[in-house]
Amino acid sequence: MPALTIFFAMAELLHRLAKGEKGTPELSLRDDPAQETLRFSADASLAFPCSDISALKRDTSGAFRMTTTFMGLQGSQSPLPGYYLDHLAWKAVHEQSPVGDFLDMFSHRLTQFVWHIWRKYRYHISFRNGGVDAFSQRMYSLVGLGHRQLRDKLAINHSKMLAYSGILANPGRSPEIICGLVSHCFDLSEVTLQNWQRRKVDIEPDQQNSLGSYSLKNGEKLAGR
């Protein structure tokens, strides 16, 4: 698998598992550390890593603790001097590494940044059924459905409209686009659009205007009457 693919997939699964059990809120870098459901630490081993995850366990509080082999301040991926890493690796083997625990506070944050950067540009990861996630709520504004009350009044599948947010935000729409949108949103097998259909509308006499008429002033005789 590509590099870090296992890490990202596992992190997402663990976050959703914890969310389903405890009702964990949406992922945020502003969460209280005590409320985080997933903690990261760096593998202190100097051996060549065979995977981006070397260990995974769950503590008594229910939080998952994942040991990674990248973006850490100890282990083979660390930028620290070799003699320093040798000492940390020896301490880690004997489970006596207070310095390693201290460095893991920074490794945890660095790994969090990598995870959040990866999620930021993958809408399909943060999307939730019904478009209830925070990003989808903002996308509704692009299709004219920014208010929840307005969406509740329309008997359509709002989530389908999100797929056309870029098209609907553009003032120019071709007949093919309109037909495809209507067909998809209302589950119709075939939709056609006839362009430039003539329609005759009767205008009340008091709302009609003619050139050459006496004292016809815009704002006084028309809109301002």
PyRosetta script that sets phi, psi and omega in degrees:
from pyrosetta import init, pose_from_sequence

init()
pose = pose_from_sequence("MPALTIFFAMAELLHRLAKGEKGTPELSLRDDPAQETLRFSADASLAFPCSDISALKRDTSGAFRMTTTFMGLQGSQSPLPGYYLDHLAWKAVHEQSPVGDFLDMFSHRLTQFVWHIWRKYRYHISFRNGGVDAFSQRMYSLVGLGHRQLRDKLAINHSKMLAYSGILANPGRSPEIICGLVSHCFDLSEVTLQNWQRRKVDIEPDQQNSLGSYSLKNGEKLAGR")
pose.set_psi(1, 153.6)
pose.set_omega(1, 178.5)
pose.set_phi(2, -58.9)
pose.set_psi(2, 159.0)
pose.set_omega(2, -178.9)
pose.set_phi(3, -57.5)
pose.set_psi(3, 136.3)
pose.set_omega(3, 176.3)
pose.set_phi(4, 69.6)
pose.set_psi(4, 1.8)
pose.set_omega(4, 179.7)
pose.set_phi(5, -63.4)
pose.set_psi(5, -42.3)
pose.set_omega(5, -179.8)
pose.set_phi(6, -63.7)
pose.set_psi(6, -41.8)
pose.set_omega(6, -178.9)
pose.set_phi(7, -61.2)
pose.set_psi(7, -50.3)
pose.set_omega(7, -177.4)
pose.set_phi(8, -63.1)
pose.set_psi(8, -43.1)
pose.set_omega(8, 179.7)
pose.set_phi(9, -63.8)
pose.set_psi(9, -42.9)
pose.set_omega(9, -179.6)
pose.set_phi(10, -67.8)
pose.set_psi(10, -40.9)
pose.set_omega(10, 179.0)
pose.set_phi(11, -61.3)
pose.set_psi(11, -41.8)
pose.set_omega(11, 179.0)
pose.set_phi(12, -65.6)
pose.set_psi(12, -42.8)
pose.set_omega(12, -179.3)
pose.set_phi(13, -64.4)
pose.set_psi(13, -42.1)
pose.set_omega(13, 179.7)
pose.set_phi(14, -67.1)
pose.set_psi(14, -39.0)
pose.set_omega(14, 178.6)
pose.set_phi(15, -64.4)
pose.set_psi(15, -42.3)
pose.set_omega(15, 179.7)
pose.set_phi(16, -70.0)
pose.set_psi(16, -34.1)
pose.set_omega(16, 176.9)
pose.set_phi(17, -63.8)
pose.set_psi(17, -46.9)
pose.set_omega(17, 178.3)
pose.set_phi(18, -65.7)
pose.set_psi(18, -35.7)
pose.set_omega(18, 179.2)
pose.set_phi(19, -65.9)
pose.set_psi(19, -38.6)
pose.set_omega(19, 179.5)
pose.set_phi(20, -69.5)
pose.set_psi(20, -29.1)
pose.set_omega(20, -177.8)
pose.set_phi(21, -83.1)
pose.set_psi(21, -39.1)
pose.set_omega(21, -173.2)
pose.set_phi(22, -116.9)
pose.set_psi(22, -0.1)
pose.set_omega(22, -176.4)
pose.set_phi(23, 68.7)
pose.set_psi(23, 39.6)
pose.set_omega(23, -178.3)
pose.set_phi(24, -61.2)
pose.set_psi(24, 135.2)
pose.set_omega(24, 178.9)
pose.set_phi(25, -68.0)
pose.set_psi(25, 176.2)
pose.set_omega(25, -179.9)
pose.set_phi(26, -59.0)
pose.set_psi(26, 148.9)
pose.set_omega(26, -177.1)
pose.set_phi(27, -62.3)
pose.set_psi(27, 132.8)
pose.set_omega(27, -178.6)
pose.set_phi(28, -151.4)
pose.set_psi(28, 146.3)
pose.set_omega(28, 175.9)
pose.set_phi(29, -77.8)
pose.set_psi(29, -5.6)
pose.set_omega(29, 180.0)
pose.set_phi(30, -97.0)
pose.set_psi(30, 5.3)
pose.set_omega(30, -179.8)
pose.set_phi(31, -63.9)
pose.set_psi(31, 147.7)
pose.set_omega(31, 172.8)
pose.set_phi(32, -64.8)
pose.set_psi(32, 132.2)
pose.set_omega(32, -179.7)
pose.set_phi(33, -53.3)
pose.set_psi(33, -32.2)
pose.set_omega(33, -180.0)
pose.set_phi(34, -69.9)
pose.set_psi(34, -20.2)
pose.set_omega(34, -178.6)
pose.set_phi(35, -97.3)
pose.set_psi(35, -3.7)
pose.set_omega(35, -179.4)
pose.set_phi(36, -70.3)
pose.set_psi(36, 137.0)
pose.set_omega(36, -177.7)
pose.set_phi(37, -94.1)
pose.set_psi(37, -6.9)
pose.set_omega(37, -177.3)
pose.set_phi(38, -143.0)
pose.set_psi(38, 119.0)
pose.set_omega(38, 179.0)
pose.set_phi(39, -113.5)
pose.set_psi(39, 141.8)
pose.set_omega(39, -178.2)
pose.set_phi(40, -113.1)
pose.set_psi(40, 145.0)
pose.set_omega(40, 173.2)
pose.set_phi(41, -140.7)
pose.set_psi(41, 157.7)
pose.set_omega(41, -177.0)
pose.set_phi(42, -94.9)
pose.set_psi(42, 140.8)
pose.set_omega(42, 176.9)
pose.set_phi(43, -74.3)
pose.set_psi(43, 124.2)
pose.set_omega(43, -177.3)
pose.set_phi(44, -80.9)
pose.set_psi(44, -6.3)
pose.set_omega(44, -178.4)
pose.set_phi(45, -65.8)
pose.set_psi(45, 143.5)
pose.set_omega(45, 178.1)
pose.set_phi(46, -95.9)
pose.set_psi(46, 3.2)
pose.set_omega(46, 178.8)
pose.set_phi(47, -73.8)
pose.set_psi(47, 159.5)
pose.set_omega(47, 178.9)
pose.set_phi(48, -66.6)
pose.set_psi(48, 125.6)
pose.set_omega(48, -176.9)
pose.set_phi(49, -73.2)
pose.set_psi(49, 133.3)
pose.set_omega(49, 177.3)
pose.set_phi(50, -90.7)
pose.set_psi(50, -13.7)
pose.set_omega(50, -179.1)
pose.set_phi(51, -152.6)
pose.set_psi(51, 164.7)
pose.set_omega(51, 178.5)
pose.set_phi(52, -81.4)
pose.set_psi(52, -7.9)
pose.set_omega(52, 175.8)
pose.set_phi(53, -126.3)
pose.set_psi(53, 125.8)
pose.set_omega(53, -179.3)
pose.set_phi(54, -105.9)
pose.set_psi(54, -20.8)
pose.set_omega(54, -179.7)
pose.set_phi(55, -158.7)
pose.set_psi(55, 152.5)
pose.set_omega(55, 177.9)
pose.set_phi(56, -151.1)
pose.set_psi(56, 129.2)
pose.set_omega(56, 178.1)
pose.set_phi(57, -147.5)
pose.set_psi(57, 169.7)
pose.set_omega(57, -179.3)
pose.set_phi(58, -126.6)
pose.set_psi(58, 129.0)
pose.set_omega(58, -178.0)
pose.set_phi(59, -86.0)
pose.set_psi(59, -178.3)
pose.set_omega(59, -176.0)
pose.set_phi(60, -67.6)
pose.set_psi(60, -23.0)
pose.set_omega(60, 179.4)
pose.set_phi(61, -80.0)
pose.set_psi(61, -8.5)
pose.set_omega(61, -179.1)
pose.set_phi(62, 96.7)
pose.set_psi(62, -5.9)
pose.set_omega(62, 180.0)
pose.set_phi(63, -79.3)
pose.set_psi(63, 145.2)
pose.set_omega(63, 177.9)
pose.set_phi(64, -90.8)
pose.set_psi(64, 141.4)
pose.set_omega(64, 177.9)
pose.set_phi(65, -123.0)
pose.set_psi(65, 115.6)
pose.set_omega(65, -175.6)
pose.set_phi(66, -111.2)
pose.set_psi(66, 131.0)
pose.set_omega(66, 176.6)
pose.set_phi(67, -101.1)
pose.set_psi(67, 121.8)
pose.set_omega(67, -175.5)
pose.set_phi(68, -110.3)
pose.set_psi(68, 164.5)
pose.set_omega(68, -179.0)
pose.set_phi(69, -115.5)
pose.set_psi(69, 26.6)
pose.set_omega(69, 178.6)
pose.set_phi(70, -146.7)
pose.set_psi(70, 159.5)
pose.set_omega(70, 175.1)
pose.set_phi(71, 55.0)
pose.set_psi(71, 31.5)
pose.set_omega(71, 179.6)
pose.set_phi(72, -109.9)
pose.set_psi(72, 165.6)
pose.set_omega(72, 178.2)
pose.set_phi(73, -97.7)
pose.set_psi(73, 5.5)
pose.set_omega(73, 173.0)
pose.set_phi(74, -142.6)
pose.set_psi(74, 157.8)
pose.set_omega(74, -176.0)
pose.set_phi(75, 97.6)
pose.set_psi(75, -173.8)
pose.set_omega(75, -175.0)
pose.set_phi(76, -66.0)
pose.set_psi(76, -20.7)
pose.set_omega(76, -178.4)
pose.set_phi(77, -92.2)
pose.set_psi(77, -1.2)
pose.set_omega(77, -174.6)
pose.set_phi(78, -76.7)
pose.set_psi(78, 145.8)
pose.set_omega(78, 175.4)
pose.set_phi(79, -85.4)
pose.set_psi(79, 0.2)
pose.set_omega(79, -178.0)
pose.set_phi(80, -73.0)
pose.set_psi(80, 160.5)
pose.set_omega(80, -179.7)
pose.set_phi(81, -59.6)
pose.set_psi(81, 152.5)
pose.set_omega(81, -175.7)
pose.set_phi(82, -62.3)
pose.set_psi(82, -41.3)
pose.set_omega(82, -178.1)
pose.set_phi(83, -64.9)
pose.set_psi(83, -29.9)
pose.set_omega(83, 177.6)
pose.set_phi(84, -71.3)
pose.set_psi(84, -41.1)
pose.set_omega(84, -179.6)
pose.set_phi(85, -69.1)
pose.set_psi(85, -33.9)
pose.set_omega(85, 176.7)
pose.set_phi(86, -61.1)
pose.set_psi(86, -42.9)
pose.set_omega(86, 179.7)
pose.set_phi(87, -65.2)
pose.set_psi(87, -42.2)
pose.set_omega(87, 179.1)
pose.set_phi(88, -65.1)
pose.set_psi(88, -38.7)
pose.set_omega(88, 179.2)
pose.set_phi(89, -65.7)
pose.set_psi(89, -40.3)
pose.set_omega(89, 178.9)
pose.set_phi(90, -64.8)
pose.set_psi(90, -42.6)
pose.set_omega(90, 178.5)
pose.set_phi(91, -64.2)
pose.set_psi(91, -38.6)
pose.set_omega(91, -178.5)
pose.set_phi(92, -66.2)
pose.set_psi(92, -36.8)
pose.set_omega(92, 178.6)
pose.set_phi(93, -62.6)
pose.set_psi(93, -36.7)
pose.set_omega(93, -179.3)
pose.set_phi(94, -92.8)
pose.set_psi(94, 8.4)
pose.set_omega(94, 177.7)
pose.set_phi(95, 54.5)
pose.set_psi(95, 40.7)
pose.set_omega(95, 177.7)
pose.set_phi(96, -135.3)
pose.set_psi(96, 69.4)
pose.set_omega(96, -173.7)
pose.set_phi(97, -132.1)
pose.set_psi(97, 72.5)
pose.set_omega(97, 176.4)
pose.set_phi(98, -63.6)
pose.set_psi(98, -32.1)
pose.set_omega(98, 177.4)
pose.set_phi(99, -67.2)
pose.set_psi(99, -39.6)
pose.set_omega(99, 177.0)
pose.set_phi(100, -63.3)
pose.set_psi(100, -38.8)
pose.set_omega(100, 176.8)
pose.set_phi(101, -63.4)
pose.set_psi(101, -37.4)
pose.set_omega(101, 177.9)
pose.set_phi(102, -66.2)
pose.set_psi(102, -44.0)
pose.set_omega(102, 179.4)
pose.set_phi(103, -66.1)
pose.set_psi(103, -28.6)
pose.set_omega(103, -179.8)
pose.set_phi(104, -67.0)
pose.set_psi(104, -21.6)
pose.set_omega(104, 175.0)
pose.set_phi(105, -62.6)
pose.set_psi(105, -37.2)
pose.set_omega(105, 178.4)
pose.set_phi(106, -81.0)
pose.set_psi(106, -37.2)
pose.set_omega(106, 177.8)
pose.set_phi(107, -62.5)
pose.set_psi(107, -37.5)
pose.set_omega(107, 178.3)
pose.set_phi(108, -60.3)
pose.set_psi(108, -44.5)
pose.set_omega(108, -178.2)
pose.set_phi(109, -68.5)
pose.set_psi(109, -41.1)
pose.set_omega(109, 178.7)
pose.set_phi(110, -61.1)
pose.set_psi(110, -42.6)
pose.set_omega(110, 179.3)
pose.set_phi(111, -67.5)
pose.set_psi(111, -36.1)
pose.set_omega(111, 175.6)
pose.set_phi(112, -59.7)
pose.set_psi(112, -42.8)
pose.set_omega(112, 179.2)
pose.set_phi(113, -60.1)
pose.set_psi(113, -43.8)
pose.set_omega(113, 179.1)
pose.set_phi(114, -60.0)
pose.set_psi(114, -43.7)
pose.set_omega(114, -179.6)
pose.set_phi(115, -64.1)
pose.set_psi(115, -45.2)
pose.set_omega(115, -178.7)
pose.set_phi(116, -68.6)
pose.set_psi(116, -37.1)
pose.set_omega(116, 177.1)
pose.set_phi(117, -63.2)
pose.set_psi(117, -41.1)
pose.set_omega(117, 178.3)
pose.set_phi(118, -63.7)
pose.set_psi(118, -39.5)
pose.set_omega(118, -177.9)
pose.set_phi(119, -73.0)
pose.set_psi(119, -28.8)
pose.set_omega(119, -170.7)
pose.set_phi(120, -58.4)
pose.set_psi(120, -40.7)
pose.set_omega(120, -175.4)
pose.set_phi(121, -104.0)
pose.set_psi(121, 22.2)
pose.set_omega(121, 176.6)
pose.set_phi(122, -125.9)
pose.set_psi(122, 87.0)
pose.set_omega(122, -176.0)
pose.set_phi(123, -60.6)
pose.set_psi(123, -34.2)
pose.set_omega(123, -178.0)
pose.set_phi(124, -66.5)
pose.set_psi(124, -17.6)
pose.set_omega(124, 179.0)
pose.set_phi(125, -79.5)
pose.set_psi(125, -44.4)
pose.set_omega(125, -177.4)
pose.set_phi(126, -84.5)
pose.set_psi(126, -11.8)
pose.set_omega(126, -177.7)
pose.set_phi(127, -66.9)
pose.set_psi(127, 140.6)
pose.set_omega(127, 175.4)
pose.set_phi(128, -123.7)
pose.set_psi(128, 149.5)
pose.set_omega(128, -177.1)
pose.set_phi(129, -53.1)
pose.set_psi(129, 134.3)
pose.set_omega(129, -178.6)
pose.set_phi(130, 86.2)
pose.set_psi(130, -1.0)
pose.set_omega(130, -179.5)
pose.set_phi(131, 66.6)
pose.set_psi(131, 35.9)
pose.set_omega(131, -177.3)
pose.set_phi(132, -88.3)
pose.set_psi(132, -6.5)
pose.set_omega(132, 179.3)
pose.set_phi(133, -71.8)
pose.set_psi(133, 162.5)
pose.set_omega(133, -173.6)
pose.set_phi(134, -63.1)
pose.set_psi(134, -40.1)
pose.set_omega(134, -177.9)
pose.set_phi(135, -68.1)
pose.set_psi(135, -39.5)
pose.set_omega(135, 178.7)
pose.set_phi(136, -64.1)
pose.set_psi(136, -35.1)
pose.set_omega(136, 178.7)
pose.set_phi(137, -61.9)
pose.set_psi(137, -34.6)
pose.set_omega(137, 177.2)
pose.set_phi(138, -75.6)
pose.set_psi(138, -34.7)
pose.set_omega(138, 179.8)
pose.set_phi(139, -66.4)
pose.set_psi(139, -28.3)
pose.set_omega(139, 178.4)
pose.set_phi(140, -59.9)
pose.set_psi(140, -30.1)
pose.set_omega(140, -179.4)
pose.set_phi(141, -64.7)
pose.set_psi(141, -28.6)
pose.set_omega(141, -179.9)
pose.set_phi(142, -71.7)
pose.set_psi(142, -22.6)
pose.set_omega(142, -179.7)
pose.set_phi(143, -104.8)
pose.set_psi(143, 10.9)
pose.set_omega(143, 178.1)
pose.set_phi(144, 79.5)
pose.set_psi(144, 19.9)
pose.set_omega(144, -179.7)
pose.set_phi(145, -123.0)
pose.set_psi(145, 40.7)
pose.set_omega(145, -176.1)
pose.set_phi(146, -69.5)
pose.set_psi(146, -27.3)
pose.set_omega(146, -178.1)
pose.set_phi(147, -93.2)
pose.set_psi(147, 134.5)
pose.set_omega(147, -179.1)
pose.set_phi(148, -63.7)
pose.set_psi(148, -37.6)
pose.set_omega(148, 180.0)
pose.set_phi(149, -62.5)
pose.set_psi(149, -37.1)
pose.set_omega(149, 178.5)
pose.set_phi(150, -66.7)
pose.set_psi(150, -41.2)
pose.set_omega(150, 179.5)
pose.set_phi(151, -65.5)
pose.set_psi(151, -35.8)
pose.set_omega(151, -179.4)
pose.set_phi(152, -68.0)
pose.set_psi(152, -25.4)
pose.set_omega(152, -178.8)
pose.set_phi(153, -80.1)
pose.set_psi(153, -19.1)
pose.set_omega(153, -176.8)
pose.set_phi(154, -95.7)
pose.set_psi(154, 126.4)
pose.set_omega(154, -178.6)
pose.set_phi(155, -86.5)
pose.set_psi(155, 60.0)
pose.set_omega(155, 178.2)
pose.set_phi(156, -134.1)
pose.set_psi(156, 164.9)
pose.set_omega(156, 176.2)
pose.set_phi(157, -81.0)
pose.set_psi(157, 105.1)
pose.set_omega(157, -175.0)
pose.set_phi(158, -65.3)
pose.set_psi(158, -33.4)
pose.set_omega(158, -178.2)
pose.set_phi(159, -62.5)
pose.set_psi(159, -32.6)
pose.set_omega(159, 178.3)
pose.set_phi(160, -65.6)
pose.set_psi(160, -30.6)
pose.set_omega(160, -179.2)
pose.set_phi(161, -67.3)
pose.set_psi(161, -25.1)
pose.set_omega(161, -179.2)
pose.set_phi(162, -63.5)
pose.set_psi(162, -30.0)
pose.set_omega(162, 179.7)
pose.set_phi(163, -66.6)
pose.set_psi(163, -19.3)
pose.set_omega(163, -177.5)
pose.set_phi(164, -111.6)
pose.set_psi(164, 18.8)
pose.set_omega(164, -176.9)
pose.set_phi(165, -61.8)
pose.set_psi(165, -40.8)
pose.set_omega(165, 178.8)
pose.set_phi(166, -66.5)
pose.set_psi(166, -37.0)
pose.set_omega(166, 179.8)
pose.set_phi(167, -70.6)
pose.set_psi(167, -44.4)
pose.set_omega(167, -177.7)
pose.set_phi(168, -70.2)
pose.set_psi(168, -25.8)
pose.set_omega(168, 177.8)
pose.set_phi(169, -73.5)
pose.set_psi(169, -17.4)
pose.set_omega(169, 178.7)
pose.set_phi(170, -89.3)
pose.set_psi(170, 128.3)
pose.set_omega(170, -177.9)
pose.set_phi(171, -65.7)
pose.set_psi(171, -23.7)
pose.set_omega(171, -179.7)
pose.set_phi(172, -94.7)
pose.set_psi(172, 122.0)
pose.set_omega(172, -177.7)
pose.set_phi(173, -134.1)
pose.set_psi(173, 125.4)
pose.set_omega(173, 179.8)
pose.set_phi(174, -78.8)
pose.set_psi(174, 160.1)
pose.set_omega(174, 177.4)
pose.set_phi(175, -58.4)
pose.set_psi(175, -35.8)
pose.set_omega(175, -179.9)
pose.set_phi(176, -63.5)
pose.set_psi(176, -39.2)
pose.set_omega(176, 179.6)
pose.set_phi(177, -67.0)
pose.set_psi(177, -44.1)
pose.set_omega(177, 179.7)
pose.set_phi(178, -62.1)
pose.set_psi(178, -43.3)
pose.set_omega(178, 179.9)
pose.set_phi(179, -63.5)
pose.set_psi(179, -42.3)
pose.set_omega(179, 178.9)
pose.set_phi(180, -64.7)
pose.set_psi(180, -39.2)
pose.set_omega(180, 179.3)
pose.set_phi(181, -65.2)
pose.set_psi(181, -48.7)
pose.set_omega(181, -179.5)
pose.set_phi(182, -63.4)
pose.set_psi(182, -41.4)
pose.set_omega(182, 179.9)
pose.set_phi(183, -63.0)
pose.set_psi(183, -40.2)
pose.set_omega(183, -177.8)
pose.set_phi(184, -73.9)
pose.set_psi(184, -42.8)
pose.set_omega(184, -175.4)
pose.set_phi(185, -72.0)
pose.set_psi(185, -32.5)
pose.set_omega(185, -176.6)
pose.set_phi(186, -109.8)
pose.set_psi(186, 11.8)
pose.set_omega(186, 175.9)
pose.set_phi(187, 54.7)
pose.set_psi(187, 47.8)
pose.set_omega(187, 178.4)
pose.set_phi(188, -102.2)
pose.set_psi(188, 138.4)
pose.set_omega(188, -176.9)
pose.set_phi(189, -73.4)
pose.set_psi(189, -33.5)
pose.set_omega(189, -177.2)
pose.set_phi(190, -146.0)
pose.set_psi(190, 131.1)
pose.set_omega(190, 178.6)
pose.set_phi(191, -134.5)
pose.set_psi(191, 130.4)
pose.set_omega(191, 176.9)
pose.set_phi(192, -122.9)
pose.set_psi(192, 152.6)
pose.set_omega(192, -179.4)
pose.set_phi(193, -130.4)
pose.set_psi(193, 125.4)
pose.set_omega(193, 178.5)
pose.set_phi(194, -98.3)
pose.set_psi(194, 122.8)
pose.set_omega(194, -176.0)
pose.set_phi(195, -83.2)
pose.set_psi(195, 152.2)
pose.set_omega(195, 169.2)
pose.set_phi(196, 50.6)
pose.set_psi(196, 53.5)
pose.set_omega(196, 176.2)
pose.set_phi(197, -82.2)
pose.set_psi(197, 128.4)
pose.set_omega(197, -177.3)
pose.set_phi(198, -74.7)
pose.set_psi(198, 137.3)
pose.set_omega(198, 178.3)
pose.set_phi(199, -137.3)
pose.set_psi(199, 128.6)
pose.set_omega(199, -178.5)
pose.set_phi(200, -100.2)
pose.set_psi(200, 129.2)
pose.set_omega(200, -177.9)
pose.set_phi(201, -126.2)
pose.set_psi(201, 129.3)
pose.set_omega(201, 176.9)
pose.set_phi(202, -79.0)
pose.set_psi(202, 132.7)
pose.set_omega(202, 179.0)
pose.set_phi(203, -108.6)
pose.set_psi(203, 131.0)
pose.set_omega(203, 179.9)
pose.set_phi(204, -59.8)
pose.set_psi(204, 143.7)
pose.set_omega(204, -178.1)
pose.set_phi(205, -57.0)
pose.set_psi(205, -37.8)
pose.set_omega(205, -177.8)
pose.set_phi(206, -74.7)
pose.set_psi(206, -6.3)
pose.set_omega(206, 177.4)
pose.set_phi(207, -106.6)
pose.set_psi(207, 2.1)
pose.set_omega(207, -179.7)
pose.set_phi(208, -88.5)
pose.set_psi(208, 151.0)
pose.set_omega(208, -179.9)
pose.set_phi(209, -132.8)
pose.set_psi(209, 143.7)
pose.set_omega(209, -178.5)
pose.set_phi(210, -134.7)
pose.set_psi(210, 142.3)
pose.set_omega(210, 176.5)
pose.set_phi(211, -68.4)
pose.set_psi(211, 141.4)
pose.set_omega(211, 177.7)
pose.set_phi(212, 89.9)
pose.set_psi(212, -5.5)
pose.set_omega(212, 179.0)
pose.set_phi(213, -72.2)
pose.set_psi(213, 150.3)
pose.set_omega(213, -174.5)
pose.set_phi(214, -76.8)
pose.set_psi(214, 135.1)
pose.set_omega(214, 172.8)
pose.set_phi(215, 54.4)
pose.set_psi(215, 40.1)
pose.set_omega(215, 172.3)
pose.set_phi(216, -91.2)
pose.set_psi(216, 109.8)
pose.set_omega(216, -177.3)
pose.set_phi(217, -120.8)
pose.set_psi(217, 129.9)
pose.set_omega(217, 179.4)
pose.set_phi(218, -63.5)
pose.set_psi(218, 131.8)
pose.set_omega(218, -178.5)
pose.set_phi(219, 93.1)
pose.set_psi(219, -14.4)
pose.set_omega(219, 179.4)
pose.set_phi(220, -115.3)
pose.set_psi(220, -51.8)
pose.set_omega(220, -178.0)
pose.set_phi(221, -91.2)
pose.set_psi(221, -18.1)
pose.set_omega(221, -176.8)
pose.set_phi(222, -108.5)
pose.set_psi(222, -85.3)
pose.set_omega(222, -176.0)
pose.set_phi(223, -72.5)
pose.set_psi(223, -25.5)
pose.set_omega(223, -175.1)
pose.set_phi(224, -95.9)
pose.set_psi(224, 10.0)
pose.set_omega(224, -176.1)
pose.set_phi(225, -75.1)
pose.dump_pdb("model.pdb")
